Every structure is written in C-alpha cells, then in structure tokens.
C-alpha cells in the first residue's frame, strides 16, 4: 500500500471546512503526512478573510506537524487542482 506523504485540504472558513481540517489533521498524524491548506478567495467566501481561517487552523495543529498555507484567487476548482 502506498504511503500518504501530503494531504491537500481546501478551506473556506465554513463549518464543513473546519470539520475537514480536523479530519485532515487526524489523518496526517496517523500517516506522518504534511498538510497543504489552500484557501481560494472568491465571491462565495468574500466575508471570511484568509488570515482568520489560517489563524484558526494553526491553533489546532500539533507543534511538530509540517503544514503550508496557500492563498489563490479565481475559480475554486481550478485553483485547487493547480
């Protein structure tokens, strides 16, 4: 079975996004994987600034967990694939 090395986690500040973040952190701990969080600025989430989303996420991360944050703009699905 292949080893999971990196987990891509799209985040938007929603309740579902927070739940996905919690699950990704749990899975990353089990697999010793790195987390890549991507926030796509769009009309859908224009009222939730990316820094607030990332600040909340970073308070949940274990100290030894490797994680990166990315902010993109435009089409959500295209930015996530990019």
N, C-alpha and C positions, 0 to 999 in steps of 0.2 A: 504494500500500500504506500502511496506517495505521502511525503511529509508536507504538511502545510507550513509554509515559511512566512507568508504575508497574507493579511486579510484586509480587503478593501471595504471600508464602511462609509457609505453615503450618509450624511447627516444634514438635518434641516431644522432642528430645534423642536420638532413635534414630539408628542408622547410616543408615537411609534418609533421615531428616530432614537429616542432615549432608551427604549426597550432594546432596539437593535444594537445600540452601543454596549449595553450591559451584557448581552449575549456574546458580542464580539470579544469583549474583554475576558469573559469566562472561557471562551474557546481558545483565545490567544494564550491564556495562562496554561491551559491543558496541553497545547501544542508547542509552547515556547515560540510563538509566532510574533512577528512585527505587525503593528496596526497602521494602516494608512487611512486617515479620515479625509473625506472630501466633502466640501460644502460648495454648492453651486448657487450663486446669487441669481435670483430670478424674481419675476413678479409674484410668484407663489409665496415666497418666504421673505419678501422685502421688509417686513416689520421685525424680523429677527436677525440682528447683526451677527456675522460670523464669529466675532470675538466673544460674544456671550455664549454661543454654542460651544466653542472650543474651551472657554474657561470652565464651563460645567463639566465637560468631558475630562479635562486634565485633573480635576479634583477627584475623579473616580479611578484614575489609572494607578496601578501599583508602581512604586518608585523605580523598580528595576525593569519595567516594561518599556520596550522601544516603540515609539509611535511618532508619526509625522502628520502634519496638517496641510491641507491644500485647499485653496480657495479658487474657484473657477467662476466664469460667468457664461451666460447664454443658455443654450439648450441643455437641459439637465441630463438626458440620456447620452448625448454626445460628449459632454464633459466627463461623465463617469467612465465611459469607455476609453477616453483619451488617457 
